[in-house]
Amino acid sequence: MSLPIYFAPLEGVTDSPFRSTHSRHFTGVAKYFIPFISPTQNLVMTPRDLRAVLPQYNEGMHAVPQVLARDPGYFLWAAQQLHDMGYTEINLNLGCPSGTVTAKGKGSGMLANRPMLEAFLNEVYARSPVAVSIKTRIGFASPDEFEALLMLFSRYPVHELIVHPRTRSQFYKGEPYMPAYAAAHDACPHPLVYNGDLFTAQACRELAAAYPRTAALMLGRGLIANPALAQTLAGGPPLTLDALRSFHDDLFAAYQERYPRNVAIGRMIGIMNHLCCCFENADKPNKAIRKSKQIAEYEDAVSRLFSSCPFKADPYYISWY
């Protein structure tokens, strides 16, 4: 498949150790989107922000920072900082459904107030020193909101419009509402990127065939559950047990180098909740992994998973909950 594949920004998952390790082990990802930074009135990059966006943490890949803000001045300050670091593109987060985010009118919360969003976009697209793409949902409460949102986005030089066809109220539940994406496919003047529930190579190919104006696909949970999925779509080799084990071990080492023990284990538990999708009958090992508190405990549970559970020939994301 010739469509570019983007790695979605998943807060707490696709941090810089993950992105760096993934890009060394697997090919096929055209852009890695960095989970959002959220500038405040202090107008400083926190150490956490810098560990996400400094170029040395994103070497060897095309990385795109994502910014979460409701104040255009804060967004433009971040855009200037990122421009000065050498970035030529940033992404505006209009998709995050978290209650703590939307309560502040950020993320998908901005979709509920179109006049405020319009004023924000007027400022941003008039003054940003870098290209700005948008990652959006199709509305706050109802898909009926998307027609007006699409008309609004069409007025600006949006670098790419990344559409996740769910509303904020859906979070990640239910099926993506494809009529909304079809409307964007027919009417959007900007390069259009699809994001949402693409868990297999077949699903990616079917989406690309059904909507041929799609410029790229953004994968999240599906690409964590099968870290070779983009590689396979690009014509490379599928995931193997040895490749998965090597990726796991290098990622765990990178997390232990970056974070305290409990944080490193916590990050790996989140990753393994996805990677367990690569195995048959992984419920019990996954439960043991989730209960791990010590490194030896975690490593023992992972070893039992790799040694005792059959490896799937074509793994794909499933929810364990």
Buried (B, 14 or more C-beta within 10 A) or exposed (E): BEBBBBBBBBBEBBBBBBBBBBBBBBBBBBBBBBBBBBBEEEEEBEEEBBBBBEEEBBEEBBBBBBBBBBBBBBBBBBBBBBBEBEBEBBBBBBBBBBEEBBEBBBBBBBBBBBEEBEEBBEBBBEEBBBBBBBBBBBBBEEBEBBBEBBEBBBEBEBBBBBBBBBBBBBEEEEEBBBEBBEBBBEEBEBBBBBBBBBBBBEBBBEBBEEBEEBBBBBBBBBBBBBBBBBBBBBEEEBBEEEBBBBBBEBBBEBBBEBBEEEEBBBBBBBBBBBBBBBBEEBEEBBEBBBEBEEBEBBBBBBEBBBEEBEBBEEBBBEEEE
